[in-house]
Amino acid sequence: MKRLASTLLILLLVVGMVAGCGSTQPQQQDQQSQGQKTEEQKKIGLVVSTLNNPFFVTLKDGAQKKADELGYQLVVLDSQNDSSKELSNVQDVLQQGISLLMINPVDSDAVVNAIKLANDAKIPVITLDRSASGGEVVTHIASDNVAGGKMAGDYIVKQLNGKGKVVQLEGIPGASAARERGQGFADAVKGTQIEVVASQTAEFDRTKGMNVMDNILQAQPEINAVFAQNDEMALGALQSIETAGRKGIMIVGFDATDDAVKAVQDGRMAATVAQQPEMIGSLGVENADKVIKGDKIPASIPVDLKLVTK
């Protein structure tokens, strides 16, 4: 009996050891899986000036596609063209454990405080499409807006044989894209007989573009061309001009959004400067990945432009 009891005790101990060994492997696998899951869930923040503009929706989509490809969680917040909301969005996204912040500023000056929050939190920052006037930024990814504005201006000058009356619809005051596109346009018409009879802000917005153009049409009996610093304003101006029944006014936009390209193809707009917002978003995440991994990247990454005409 004692021998039998001893045998049973030994068997029980062996079974317990086997069971214990068996449970170690799943536990190790769970730990490894948890580690992989943590790695896969690294977050990149994207604070966008507005998602009420197709250009920035496309930029966001390009970023999302690349984030999915590289295994990052993209946290997207919309600033609704409000610098105070932008600051709040940055405060919010910094609380969510991001590894890097990508930001498309509402205003190049106002965004500095938001960028400094990220700097203080030791979170690298990449600016997209619009630059910042201060703060530490790893890289700026954008089209050459000065070159784009000049491209639009050169086209208008050529089509008008160097003389005529032109209206400019400006973007958000303080936004680098507005300043730079305006500078490029001014460089193009300088020294010609082109007269800029009105240059007013419509804040990159279609409805505001229409309303501003309504007022300009009433004040200016002769207009040969309109340069709008983005396609949303160009489309608003187009609606205003068509409603007023004014003929022979050439419209040139900027961004090559789907609606604008269709308007060019239909002969309702003359041209639009094509940026590549999807590429800007994609390059943002691609370079964010490099920064997170400790790689060096250029301080400025340009994205090519081209003029879209019928």
C-alpha positions in Angstrom: 0.0 0.0 0.0 2.8 2.4 0.9 4.5 1.6 -2.4 1.2 2.3 -4.3 0.7 5.5 -2.5 4.3 6.6 -3.3 3.8 5.7 -6.9 0.5 7.8 -7.1 2.2 10.7 -5.4 5.1 10.6 -7.9 2.6 10.5 -10.8 0.7 13.5 -9.4 3.9 15.5 -9.2 4.9 14.6 -12.7 1.5 15.6 -14.1 1.7 18.9 -12.2 5.1 19.6 -13.6 4.0 18.8 -17.2 0.9 21.0 -16.7 3.0 23.8 -15.3 5.4 23.6 -18.2 2.5 23.5 -20.7 1.1 26.7 -19.3 4.4 28.5 -19.6 4.4 28.5 -23.4 1.0 30.1 -23.8 1.9 32.7 -21.2 5.1 33.5 -23.0 3.2 33.7 -26.3 0.6 36.0 -24.7 3.4 38.3 -23.5 5.0 38.3 -27.0 1.6 39.0 -28.6 1.0 41.8 -26.1 4.4 43.3 -27.0 3.6 43.0 -30.7 0.2 44.6 -30.1 1.8 47.5 -28.3 4.3 48.0 -31.2 1.4 47.9 -33.7 -0.5 50.5 -31.8 2.0 53.3 -31.9 0.1 56.5 -32.6 0.7 59.5 -34.9 -1.4 62.6 -34.3 -2.7 64.6 -37.3 -4.3 68.0 -36.6 -5.8 69.4 -39.7 -6.9 73.1 -40.3 -10.3 72.0 -41.6 -12.0 68.9 -43.0 -14.6 71.1 -44.7 -12.2 71.4 -47.6 -11.7 68.5 -50.1 -8.0 69.2 -50.3 -7.4 68.5 -46.7 -9.8 65.5 -46.7 -7.5 64.0 -49.5 -4.4 64.9 -47.5 -5.9 63.1 -44.5 -6.8 60.1 -46.6 -3.3 59.9 -48.0 -1.9 59.9 -44.4 -4.4 57.3 -43.3 -3.5 54.9 -46.1 0.2 55.2 -45.3 -0.5 54.8 -41.6 -2.4 51.6 -42.2 0.4 50.3 -44.4 3.1 51.0 -41.8 1.0 49.8 -38.8 0.4 53.1 -37.1 -2.8 54.3 -35.5 -3.6 57.8 -36.9 -5.4 60.1 -34.5 -7.1 62.9 -36.6 -8.5 66.1 -35.2 -10.2 68.9 -37.1 -9.4 72.5 -36.1 -12.3 73.9 -38.2 -10.2 76.9 -39.3 -10.0 78.1 -35.7 -6.6 78.7 -34.1 -8.0 78.4 -30.5 -9.5 75.0 -31.4 -6.2 74.0 -33.0 -4.4 74.7 -29.7 -7.1 72.6 -27.8 -6.7 69.8 -30.4 -3.0 69.7 -29.9 -3.5 69.6 -26.1 -6.0 66.7 -26.6 -3.8 64.6 -28.9 -0.7 65.0 -26.7 -2.7 63.3 -24.0 -3.3 60.3 -26.2 0.2 58.9 -26.2 1.3 59.9 -29.7 4.8 59.3 -30.8 4.8 62.3 -33.3 2.6 65.2 -34.2 1.8 66.2 -37.8 0.0 69.5 -38.1 -1.5 71.5 -40.9 -1.7 75.0 -39.3 -4.7 77.3 -39.5 -2.4 80.3 -39.1 1.4 80.2 -39.3 1.9 82.6 -36.4 -0.9 81.3 -34.1 0.3 77.7 -34.4 3.6 78.4 -32.7 2.1 78.0 -29.2 0.6 74.6 -30.2 4.0 73.5 -31.5 5.8 74.6 -28.4 3.4 72.4 -26.3 4.6 69.4 -28.4 8.2 70.6 -28.0 7.8 70.8 -24.2 6.4 67.3 -24.3 9.4 66.0 -26.3 7.1 65.0 -29.2 8.6 65.6 -32.7 6.5 67.9 -35.0 6.1 67.8 -38.8 4.2 70.6 -40.6 2.1 69.8 -43.7 1.2 72.2 -46.5 1.4 75.3 -44.3 4.5 76.2 -42.4 4.9 77.6 -38.8 6.6 80.9 -37.9 8.3 79.4 -34.9 8.7 76.4 -32.6 10.9 73.3 -33.4 9.7 71.5 -36.5 11.6 68.4 -37.8 10.5 68.9 -41.4 8.0 70.9 -43.5 6.3 68.9 -46.3 4.5 71.1 -48.9 4.4 72.3 -52.5 6.3 75.4 -53.4 3.4 77.9 -53.0 5.4 80.8 -54.3 6.2 78.9 -57.5 2.5 77.9 -57.7 1.3 81.4 -57.4 3.7 82.5 -60.0 2.6 79.6 -62.3 -1.0 80.8 -62.0 0.0 84.5 -62.6 2.2 83.6 -65.6 -0.7 81.8 -67.2 -3.0 84.7 -66.7 -0.4 87.2 -68.0 0.1 85.0 -71.1 -3.7 84.5 -71.8 -4.3 88.3 -71.4 -1.3 89.3 -73.5 0.2 91.1 -70.6 -2.7 93.6 -70.0 -6.1 93.6 -68.3 -8.0 93.9 -65.0 -7.6 91.0 -62.5 -9.2 90.1 -59.2 -7.3 88.1 -56.5 -9.2 86.1 -53.8 -6.9 85.6 -50.9 -6.8 82.8 -48.4 -6.8 83.0 -44.6 -4.7 86.0 -43.4 -1.6 84.7 -41.7 -1.6 81.3 -43.4 1.7 80.8 -45.1 0.1 79.3 -48.2 -1.9 82.6 -48.6 1.1 84.8 -48.3 3.3 82.7 -50.5 0.8 82.2 -53.3 0.1 85.9 -53.2 3.8 86.6 -53.4 4.2 84.4 -56.4 1.2 85.9 -58.2 2.5 89.4 -57.5 5.9 88.4 -58.9 4.2 87.2 -62.1 2.2 90.4 -62.8 5.0 92.8 -61.8 6.2 94.8 -64.8 3.2 94.0 -66.9 0.1 96.0 -67.7 -2.0 93.8 -65.5 -4.0 95.8 -63.0 -5.2 94.1 -59.8 -8.5 95.9 -59.3 -9.4 94.0 -56.1 -7.6 91.7 -53.8 -9.7 90.5 -50.8 -9.7 87.6 -48.4 -12.4 84.9 -48.7 -10.5 82.6 -46.2 -10.2 79.6 -48.5 -13.9 79.1 -48.3 -16.4 78.5 -51.2 -19.3 80.4 -49.8 -17.2 83.3 -48.7 -15.6 83.3 -52.2 -19.0 83.6 -53.7 -20.1 86.4 -51.4 -16.8 88.4 -51.8 -17.0 88.0 -55.6 -20.7 89.2 -55.6 -19.5 92.5 -54.0 -16.5 92.8 -56.3 -18.7 92.3 -59.4 -20.9 95.1 -58.3 -18.0 97.4 -57.8 -16.0 96.5 -60.9 -17.7 96.7 -64.3 -14.7 95.4 -66.1 -12.9 92.2 -65.0 -10.8 90.0 -67.3 -9.6 87.3 -64.9 -9.8 86.0 -61.3 -7.0 84.3 -59.5 -8.2 82.5 -56.4 -5.6 81.2 -54.0 -7.5 77.9 -53.7 -10.1 76.0 -55.6 -12.9 76.4 -53.1 -12.8 80.2 -53.5 -12.4 79.8 -57.3 -15.6 77.7 -57.4 -17.4 80.2 -55.2 -16.3 83.0 -57.6 -17.5 80.9 -60.6 -20.9 80.5 -59.1 -21.1 84.2 -58.5 -20.0 85.1 -62.0 -22.4 82.6 -63.6 -25.3 83.8 -61.5 -24.5 87.5 -62.4 -24.4 86.5 -66.1 -20.9 88.1 -66.6 -19.1 86.7 -69.6 -15.5 86.4 -70.5 -14.0 86.3 -67.0 -11.2 83.8 -66.8 -10.9 81.9 -63.5 -7.7 80.2 -62.3 -7.7 78.3 -59.0 -5.2 76.4 -56.9 -5.2 72.8 -55.6 -6.7 70.8 -58.4 -9.6 69.4 -56.4 -12.0 67.1 -58.2 -14.7 69.8 -58.5 -12.2 72.3 -59.9 -10.6 69.9 -62.4 -14.1 69.0 -63.7 -14.9 72.7 -64.0 -11.7 73.1 -66.1 -12.6 70.1 -68.2 -16.1 71.6 -68.8 -14.6 74.9 -69.8 -16.1 76.8 -66.9 -12.7 77.5 -65.3 -9.5 78.2 -67.2 -6.9 76.4 -65.0 -5.9 75.2 -61.6 -2.5 74.6 -60.1 -2.3 71.0 -59.1 -0.8 70.1 -55.8 -0.7 66.5 -54.6 -2.5 66.5 -51.2 -2.6 62.7 -51.0 1.2 62.6 -51.5 1.7 65.3 -48.8 -0.3 63.2 -46.3 1.5 60.0 -47.3 4.9 61.6 -47.1 4.0 63.0 -43.7 3.5 59.5 -42.3 6.4 58.0 -44.2 8.8 60.6 -42.7 7.1 60.4 -39.3 8.0 56.7 -39.3 11.6 57.5 -40.0 11.7 60.1 -37.2 10.2 57.7 -34.7 12.8 55.1 -35.7 15.6 57.6 -35.1 16.5 58.3 -38.8 17.5 61.7 -40.1 15.3 63.5 -42.6 15.6 66.7 -44.6 14.3 69.9 -43.0 12.1 70.6 -46.0 10.5 68.1 -48.4 9.0 69.7 -51.6 6.1 68.2 -53.5 5.9 68.9 -57.3 3.3 71.2 -58.9 1.8 71.3 -62.4 -0.8 73.5 -64.2 -4.1 71.8 -65.2 -5.7 73.3 -68.2 -8.3 72.1 -70.7 
